Amino acid sequence: MKLAIIGTRRAPSNISVVILRYIPENVTEIVSGGAIGTDRAAEEIADSLSLPIRRFLPNYKKYGRNAPLKRNIEIVDYADEVIAFWDGSSHGTKQCIIECVNRRKPIRVIPI
């Protein structure tokens, strides 16, 4: 299963420990947006678990300031399931949660 792990760039220092609690055993790939904070912690965990990582980086040249939002849609489309570590204020994470709901993509929202 391709699992997208998304969340705030202002993640708490223990975010790696929190993320590890929620990674299911049937994960075959971690999907990341490549941002600092939650995304990078997810990538480090994927490395430690020897899981492949698929990074979706914002394409500013093509989409300009909308690049992060377009990237989030690509992540949702690609992943089989999404886990969002949300601080309740991150606009990008909120947008990704809304995309999952609208597309009926399985998502778990973990408050941090």
MARRORO-872024 format. One record per atom (N, C-alpha, C, O): z, x, y; residue number from 0. Coordinates in nm, 2 decimals, padded with zeros to 4 digits. Each point is the difference from the previous one (the first is absolute). Layout:
<sites>
[[Z X Y] NUM]
...
</sites>
This chain:
<sites>
[[00.00 00.08 -00.12] 0]
[[00.00 -00.08 00.12] 0]
[[00.00 00.09 00.12] 0]
[[00.08 00.09 00.01] 0]
[[-00.17 -00.13 00.09] 1]
[[00.00 00.07 00.13] 1]
[[00.10 -00.06 00.09] 1]
[[-00.02 -00.12 00.04] 1]
[[00.12 00.20 00.00] 2]
[[00.11 -00.05 00.08] 2]
[[-00.01 00.06 00.14] 2]
[[00.01 00.12 00.01] 2]
[[-00.02 -00.21 00.09] 3]
[[00.00 00.04 00.14] 3]
[[00.15 00.00 00.04] 3]
[[00.07 -00.10 -00.01] 3]
[[-00.03 00.21 00.07] 4]
[[00.14 00.01 00.06] 4]
[[-00.02 00.02 00.15] 4]
[[-00.06 00.10 00.04] 4]
[[00.10 -00.20 00.04] 5]
[[-00.02 00.00 00.14] 5]
[[00.13 -00.01 00.07] 5]
[[00.10 -00.05 -00.06] 5]
[[-00.09 00.08 00.19] 6]
[[00.12 -00.02 00.08] 6]
[[00.00 00.07 00.13] 6]
[[-00.10 00.06 00.04] 6]
[[00.21 -00.07 00.02] 7]
[[00.01 00.05 00.14] 7]
[[-00.01 00.15 00.00] 7]
[[00.04 00.07 -00.09] 7]
[[-00.08 -00.02 00.20] 8]
[[00.00 00.15 00.03] 8]
[[00.14 00.05 00.03] 8]
[[00.03 00.11 -00.01] 8]
[[00.05 -00.21 00.05] 9]
[[00.14 00.04 00.04] 9]
[[00.09 -00.03 -00.12] 9]
[[00.11 -00.07 00.01] 9]
[[-00.14 00.12 -00.13] 10]
[[00.07 -00.03 -00.12] 10]
[[00.14 00.08 00.00] 10]
[[00.01 00.10 00.06] 10]
[[00.09 -00.16 -00.12] 11]
[[00.13 00.07 -00.01] 11]
[[-00.01 00.12 -00.08] 11]
[[-00.10 00.01 -00.08] 11]
[[00.19 00.08 00.09] 12]
[[-00.01 00.13 -00.07] 12]
[[00.01 -00.02 -00.15] 12]
[[-00.04 00.09 -00.07] 12]
[[00.10 -00.20 00.02] 13]
[[00.01 -00.02 -00.14] 13]
[[-00.12 -00.08 -00.06] 13]
[[00.02 -00.06 -00.11] 13]
[[-00.13 00.05 00.18] 14]
[[-00.11 -00.09 -00.04] 14]
[[-00.05 00.03 -00.14] 14]
[[-00.04 -00.08 -00.08] 14]
[[00.04 00.21 00.05] 15]
[[-00.05 00.04 -00.14] 15]
[[00.08 -00.06 -00.11] 15]
[[-00.05 -00.04 -00.10] 15]
[[00.18 00.05 00.12] 16]
[[00.09 -00.06 -00.10] 16]
[[-00.02 -00.15 -00.01] 16]
[[00.00 -00.05 -00.11] 16]
[[-00.02 -00.02 00.22] 17]
[[-00.02 -00.14 00.00] 17]
[[-00.14 -00.03 -00.07] 17]
[[00.00 -00.09 -00.08] 17]
[[-00.10 00.16 00.11] 18]
[[-00.13 -00.02 -00.06] 18]
[[00.00 00.01 -00.15] 18]
[[-00.05 -00.08 -00.07] 18]
[[00.12 00.19 00.03] 19]
[[00.01 00.02 -00.15] 19]
[[00.05 -00.12 -00.08] 19]
[[-00.03 -00.02 -00.11] 19]
[[00.12 -00.05 00.17] 20]
[[00.07 -00.12 -00.06] 20]
[[-00.10 -00.11 -00.03] 20]
[[00.02 -00.08 -00.09] 20]
[[-00.13 00.08 00.16] 21]
[[-00.10 -00.11 -00.01] 21]
[[-00.13 00.03 -00.06] 21]
[[-00.09 -00.09 -00.01] 21]
[[00.07 00.21 -00.04] 22]
[[-00.13 00.03 -00.06] 22]
[[00.00 -00.04 -00.15] 22]
[[00.08 00.05 -00.08] 22]
[[-00.16 -00.15 00.05] 23]
[[-00.01 -00.04 -00.14] 23]
[[-00.05 00.11 -00.10] 23]
[[-00.07 00.09 00.04] 23]
[[00.10 -00.11 -00.17] 24]
[[-00.04 00.10 -00.10] 24]
[[-00.15 00.00 -00.02] 24]
[[-00.06 00.10 -00.04] 24]
[[-00.01 -00.21 00.07] 25]
[[-00.14 -00.01 -00.04] 25]
[[-00.09 00.05 00.12] 25]
[[-00.12 -00.03 00.00] 25]
[[00.17 00.10 00.09] 26]
[[-00.08 00.05 00.11] 26]
[[-00.09 00.12 -00.05] 26]
[[00.05 00.09 -00.06] 26]
[[-00.18 -00.10 00.10] 27]
[[-00.09 00.11 -00.04] 27]
[[-00.05 00.08 00.12] 27]
[[-00.06 00.11 -00.01] 27]
[[00.09 -00.17 00.13] 28]
[[-00.05 00.07 00.12] 28]
[[00.08 -00.06 00.12] 28]
[[00.03 -00.11 00.01] 28]
[[00.00 00.20 00.09] 29]
[[00.07 -00.04 00.12] 29]
[[-00.11 00.00 00.11] 29]
[[-00.08 00.09 00.02] 29]
[[00.08 -00.20 00.06] 30]
[[-00.09 -00.02 00.11] 30]
[[00.08 00.02 00.13] 30]
[[00.11 -00.06 00.01] 30]
[[-00.17 00.14 00.08] 31]
[[00.08 00.04 00.12] 31]
[[-00.09 -00.01 00.12] 31]
[[-00.13 00.02 -00.01] 31]
[[00.19 -00.04 00.13] 32]
[[-00.08 00.00 00.12] 32]
[[00.01 00.14 00.07] 32]
[[-00.06 00.02 00.10] 32]
[[00.14 00.07 -00.16] 33]
[[00.00 00.14 00.05] 33]
[[00.08 00.02 00.12] 33]
[[00.00 00.11 00.06] 33]
[[00.07 -00.21 -00.01] 34]
[[00.08 00.02 00.12] 34]
[[00.13 00.06 -00.03] 34]
[[00.05 00.02 -00.11] 34]
[[00.02 00.03 00.22] 35]
[[00.13 00.06 -00.02] 35]
[[00.10 -00.11 -00.04] 35]
[[-00.03 -00.12 00.01] 35]
[[00.15 00.16 -00.05] 36]
[[00.10 -00.10 -00.04] 36]
[[-00.02 -00.05 -00.14] 36]
[[-00.01 00.08 -00.10] 36]
[[00.00 -00.21 00.08] 37]
[[00.00 -00.06 -00.13] 37]
[[-00.12 00.04 -00.08] 37]
[[00.01 00.04 -00.12] 37]
[[-00.13 -00.03 00.18] 38]
[[-00.12 00.04 -00.07] 38]
[[00.01 00.14 -00.06] 38]
[[-00.03 00.02 -00.12] 38]
[[00.08 00.07 00.20] 39]
[[00.01 00.14 -00.05] 39]
[[00.11 00.01 -00.11] 39]
[[-00.02 00.08 -00.09] 39]
[[00.13 -00.15 00.11] 40]
[[00.10 00.00 -00.11] 40]
[[-00.06 -00.05 -00.13] 40]
[[00.03 00.05 -00.10] 40]
[[-00.11 -00.16 00.11] 41]
[[-00.06 -00.05 -00.12] 41]
[[-00.09 00.10 -00.07] 41]
[[-00.01 00.02 -00.12] 41]
[[-00.07 00.06 00.21] 42]
[[-00.08 00.10 -00.06] 42]
[[00.08 00.11 -00.06] 42]
[[-00.04 00.05 -00.11] 42]
[[00.15 -00.01 00.16] 43]
[[00.08 00.11 -00.06] 43]
[[00.06 -00.05 -00.13] 43]
[[00.01 00.07 -00.10] 43]
[[00.03 -00.20 00.09] 44]
[[00.04 -00.06 -00.12] 44]
[[-00.11 00.00 -00.11] 44]
[[00.02 00.04 -00.11] 44]
[[-00.14 -00.08 00.15] 45]
[[-00.11 00.00 -00.09] 45]
[[-00.02 00.14 -00.05] 45]
[[-00.03 00.02 -00.12] 45]
[[00.03 00.09 00.20] 46]
[[-00.01 00.13 -00.05] 46]
[[00.11 00.04 -00.10] 46]
[[-00.03 00.06 -00.10] 46]
[[00.15 -00.10 00.13] 47]
[[00.11 00.03 -00.09] 47]
[[-00.01 -00.07 -00.13] 47]
[[00.05 00.05 -00.11] 47]
[[-00.12 -00.17 00.11] 48]
[[-00.02 -00.07 -00.13] 48]
[[-00.13 00.03 -00.06] 48]
[[-00.04 -00.07 -00.10] 48]
[[-00.04 00.16 00.15] 49]
[[-00.13 00.04 -00.04] 49]
[[-00.10 -00.12 00.00] 49]
[[-00.08 -00.02 -00.09] 49]
[[00.10 -00.07 00.19] 50]
[[-00.09 -00.11 00.01] 50]
[[-00.11 00.03 00.10] 50]
[[00.03 00.06 00.11] 50]
[[-00.16 -00.10 -00.13] 51]
[[-00.10 00.02 00.10] 51]
[[00.03 -00.08 00.12] 51]
[[00.06 -00.10 00.00] 51]
[[-00.11 00.15 00.12] 52]
[[00.02 -00.06 00.13] 52]
[[-00.14 -00.03 00.05] 52]
[[-00.09 00.08 00.00] 52]
[[00.08 -00.21 00.05] 53]
[[-00.13 -00.04 00.07] 53]
[[00.04 -00.02 00.15] 53]
[[00.08 -00.09 00.03] 53]
[[-00.12 00.17 00.06] 54]
[[00.03 -00.01 00.14] 54]
[[-00.11 -00.07 00.08] 54]
[[-00.12 00.03 -00.02] 54]
[[00.16 -00.12 00.10] 55]
[[-00.09 -00.07 00.09] 55]
[[00.04 00.04 00.14] 55]
[[00.10 -00.05 00.05] 55]
[[-00.18 00.13 00.01] 56]
[[00.03 00.05 00.13] 56]
[[-00.07 -00.08 00.11] 56]
[[-00.12 -00.05 -00.03] 56]
[[00.17 00.03 00.14] 57]
[[-00.07 -00.08 00.11] 57]
[[-00.12 00.07 00.04] 57]
[[00.00 00.12 00.03] 57]
[[-00.11 -00.19 -00.02] 58]
[[-00.13 00.05 00.05] 58]
[[-00.02 -00.03 00.15] 58]
[[-00.06 -00.10 00.03] 58]
[[00.12 00.18 00.05] 59]
[[00.00 -00.02 00.15] 59]
[[-00.14 00.01 00.05] 59]
[[-00.04 -00.07 00.10] 59]
[[-00.04 00.15 -00.16] 60]
[[-00.14 00.02 00.05] 60]
[[-00.08 -00.13 -00.01] 60]
[[-00.08 -00.04 00.08] 60]
[[00.10 -00.03 -00.19] 61]
[[-00.07 -00.12 -00.03] 61]
[[00.06 -00.13 00.06] 61]
[[-00.07 -00.08 00.06] 61]
[[00.21 00.08 -00.06] 62]
[[00.07 -00.13 00.04] 62]
[[00.08 00.02 00.13] 62]
[[00.05 -00.10 00.05] 62]
[[-00.04 00.22 00.01] 63]
[[00.07 00.01 00.12] 63]
[[00.15 -00.03 -00.02] 63]
[[00.06 00.03 -00.10] 63]
[[00.00 -00.10 00.20] 64]
[[00.14 -00.03 -00.01] 64]
[[00.04 -00.10 -00.11] 64]
[[00.11 -00.01 -00.03] 64]
[[-00.21 -00.06 -00.02] 65]
[[00.02 -00.09 -00.11] 65]
[[00.00 00.07 -00.14] 65]
[[00.02 -00.07 -00.10] 65]
[[-00.03 00.20 00.10] 66]
[[-00.01 00.07 -00.13] 66]
[[00.12 -00.02 -00.09] 66]
[[-00.02 -00.02 -00.12] 66]
[[00.14 00.03 00.17] 67]
[[00.11 -00.03 -00.09] 67]
[[00.00 -00.13 -00.07] 67]
[[00.04 -00.02 -00.11] 67]
[[-00.08 -00.08 00.19] 68]
[[00.00 -00.14 -00.06] 68]
[[-00.11 -00.01 -00.10] 68]
[[00.02 -00.07 -00.10] 68]
[[-00.14 00.13 00.12] 69]
[[-00.11 -00.01 -00.10] 69]
[[00.05 00.08 -00.12] 69]
[[-00.03 -00.05 -00.11] 69]
[[00.10 00.16 00.13] 70]
[[00.05 00.08 -00.12] 70]
[[00.09 -00.09 -00.08] 70]
[[00.00 00.01 -00.12] 70]
[[00.09 -00.08 00.18] 71]
[[00.09 -00.09 -00.07] 71]
[[-00.07 -00.10 -00.09] 71]
[[00.04 -00.03 -00.11] 71]
[[-00.15 -00.03 00.17] 72]
[[-00.08 -00.09 -00.08] 72]
[[-00.06 00.07 -00.12] 72]
[[00.00 -00.06 -00.11] 72]
[[-00.05 00.18 00.13] 73]
[[-00.05 00.08 -00.12] 73]
[[00.10 00.02 -00.10] 73]
[[-00.03 -00.01 -00.12] 73]
[[00.15 00.04 00.16] 74]
[[00.11 00.02 -00.10] 74]
[[00.03 -00.12 -00.08] 74]
[[00.01 00.00 -00.12] 74]
[[00.00 -00.11 00.19] 75]
[[00.03 -00.13 -00.07] 75]
[[-00.11 -00.04 -00.09] 75]
[[00.03 -00.04 -00.12] 75]
[[-00.16 00.06 00.16] 76]
[[-00.11 -00.03 -00.09] 76]
[[00.00 00.09 -00.12] 76]
[[-00.03 -00.05 -00.11] 76]
[[00.07 00.18 00.12] 77]
[[-00.01 00.09 -00.11] 77]
[[00.11 -00.01 -00.10] 77]
[[-00.02 00.01 -00.12] 77]
[[00.14 -00.03 00.17] 78]
[[00.12 00.00 -00.08] 78]
[[00.01 -00.13 -00.09] 78]
[[-00.05 -00.10 00.04] 78]
[[00.12 00.12 -00.15] 79]
[[00.03 -00.12 -00.09] 79]
[[00.12 -00.07 00.05] 79]
[[00.02 -00.12 -00.02] 79]
[[00.07 00.20 00.08] 80]
[[00.13 -00.06 00.04] 80]
[[00.05 00.09 00.12] 80]
[[-00.04 00.12 00.01] 80]
[[00.12 -00.18 00.08] 81]
[[00.05 00.07 00.12] 81]
[[00.15 -00.01 00.00] 81]
[[00.05 -00.11 -00.02] 81]
[[00.01 00.22 00.06] 82]
[[00.15 -00.01 00.03] 82]
[[00.01 00.05 00.15] 82]
[[-00.05 00.11 00.03] 82]
[[00.11 -00.20 00.05] 83]
[[00.01 00.03 00.14] 83]
[[00.15 00.02 00.03] 83]
[[00.08 -00.08 -00.02] 83]
[[-00.05 00.20 00.08] 84]
[[00.13 00.03 00.04] 84]
[[00.00 -00.02 00.15] 84]
[[-00.05 00.08 00.08] 84]
[[00.11 -00.19 -00.04] 85]
[[-00.02 -00.05 00.14] 85]
[[00.13 00.00 00.08] 85]
[[00.11 -00.04 -00.05] 85]
[[-00.11 00.10 00.17] 86]
[[00.11 00.00 00.09] 86]
[[00.02 -00.12 00.08] 86]
[[00.09 -00.01 00.09] 86]
[[-00.18 -00.09 -00.11] 87]
[[00.00 -00.12 00.08] 87]
[[-00.07 00.01 00.13] 87]
[[-00.01 -00.10 00.08] 87]
[[-00.04 00.22 -00.04] 88]
[[-00.07 00.01 00.13] 88]
[[-00.13 00.07 00.00] 88]
[[-00.08 -00.01 00.09] 88]
[[00.05 00.08 -00.20] 89]
[[-00.13 00.08 -00.01] 89]
[[-00.11 -00.10 00.00] 89]
[[-00.02 -00.08 -00.09] 89]
[[-00.07 00.09 00.19] 90]
[[-00.12 -00.09 00.01] 90]
[[-00.10 00.02 -00.11] 90]
[[-00.05 -00.09 -00.06] 90]
[[00.03 00.22 00.02] 91]
[[-00.10 00.03 -00.10] 91]
[[00.05 -00.05 -00.14] 91]
[[-00.08 -00.06 -00.08] 91]
[[00.21 00.07 00.05] 92]
[[00.05 -00.05 -00.13] 92]
[[-00.01 -00.15 00.00] 92]
[[-00.03 -00.06 -00.10] 92]
[[00.07 00.00 00.21] 93]
[[-00.01 -00.15 00.01] 93]
[[-00.14 -00.05 -00.02] 93]
[[-00.02 -00.09 -00.07] 93]
[[-00.08 00.16 00.13] 94]
[[-00.14 -00.04 -00.02] 94]
[[-00.04 00.01 -00.14] 94]
[[-00.07 -00.08 -00.05] 94]
[[00.11 00.19 -00.02] 95]
[[-00.03 00.02 -00.14] 95]
[[00.06 -00.11 -00.09] 95]
[[-00.06 -00.05 -00.09] 95]
[[00.19 00.01 00.12] 96]
[[00.06 -00.11 -00.07] 96]
[[-00.08 -00.13 00.02] 96]
[[-00.02 -00.07 -00.10] 96]
[[-00.02 00.04 00.22] 97]
[[-00.08 -00.12 00.02] 97]
[[-00.13 00.01 -00.07] 97]
[[-00.04 -00.11 -00.06] 97]
[[-00.02 00.22 00.05] 98]
[[-00.13 00.02 -00.07] 98]
[[00.02 -00.03 -00.15] 98]
[[-00.08 -00.07 -00.06] 98]
[[00.19 00.12 00.01] 99]
[[00.03 -00.03 -00.14] 99]
[[00.02 -00.15 -00.03] 99]
[[-00.05 -00.05 -00.10] 99]
[[00.13 -00.01 00.18] 100]
[[00.02 -00.15 -00.01] 100]
[[-00.13 -00.07 00.01] 100]
[[-00.03 -00.09 -00.09] 100]
[[-00.05 00.12 00.19] 101]
[[-00.13 -00.07 00.02] 101]
[[-00.09 00.02 -00.12] 101]
[[-00.08 -00.09 -00.03] 101]
[[00.08 00.20 -00.04] 102]
[[-00.09 00.04 -00.11] 102]
[[00.07 -00.03 -00.13] 102]
[[-00.06 00.03 -00.11] 102]
[[00.18 -00.08 00.11] 103]
[[00.07 -00.03 -00.12] 103]
[[00.02 00.13 -00.09] 103]
[[00.00 -00.01 -00.12] 103]
[[00.02 00.12 00.19] 104]
[[00.03 00.12 -00.07] 104]
[[00.15 00.01 -00.03] 104]
[[00.08 -00.03 00.09] 104]
[[-00.05 00.07 -00.21] 105]
[[00.15 00.01 -00.03] 105]
[[00.06 00.10 00.09] 105]
[[-00.04 00.12 00.02] 105]
[[00.15 -00.16 00.05] 106]
[[00.07 00.09 00.09] 106]
[[00.15 -00.02 -00.01] 106]
[[00.05 -00.12 -00.02] 106]
[[00.03 00.22 00.03] 107]
[[00.14 00.00 00.01] 107]
[[00.04 00.06 00.14] 107]
[[-00.04 00.11 00.03] 107]
[[00.12 -00.18 00.04] 108]
[[00.04 00.05 00.13] 108]
[[00.15 00.04 -00.01] 108]
[[00.09 -00.08 -00.03] 108]
[[-00.07 00.21 00.05] 109]
[[00.14 00.05 -00.01] 109]
[[00.05 00.04 00.14] 109]
[[-00.06 00.08 00.07] 109]
[[00.16 -00.15 -00.02] 110]
[[00.06 00.03 00.13] 110]
[[00.07 00.14 00.00] 110]
[[00.07 00.03 -00.09] 110]
[[-00.10 00.04 00.19] 111]
[[00.07 00.13 00.02] 111]
[[00.06 00.01 00.14] 111]
[[00.06 00.11 00.03] 111]
</sites>
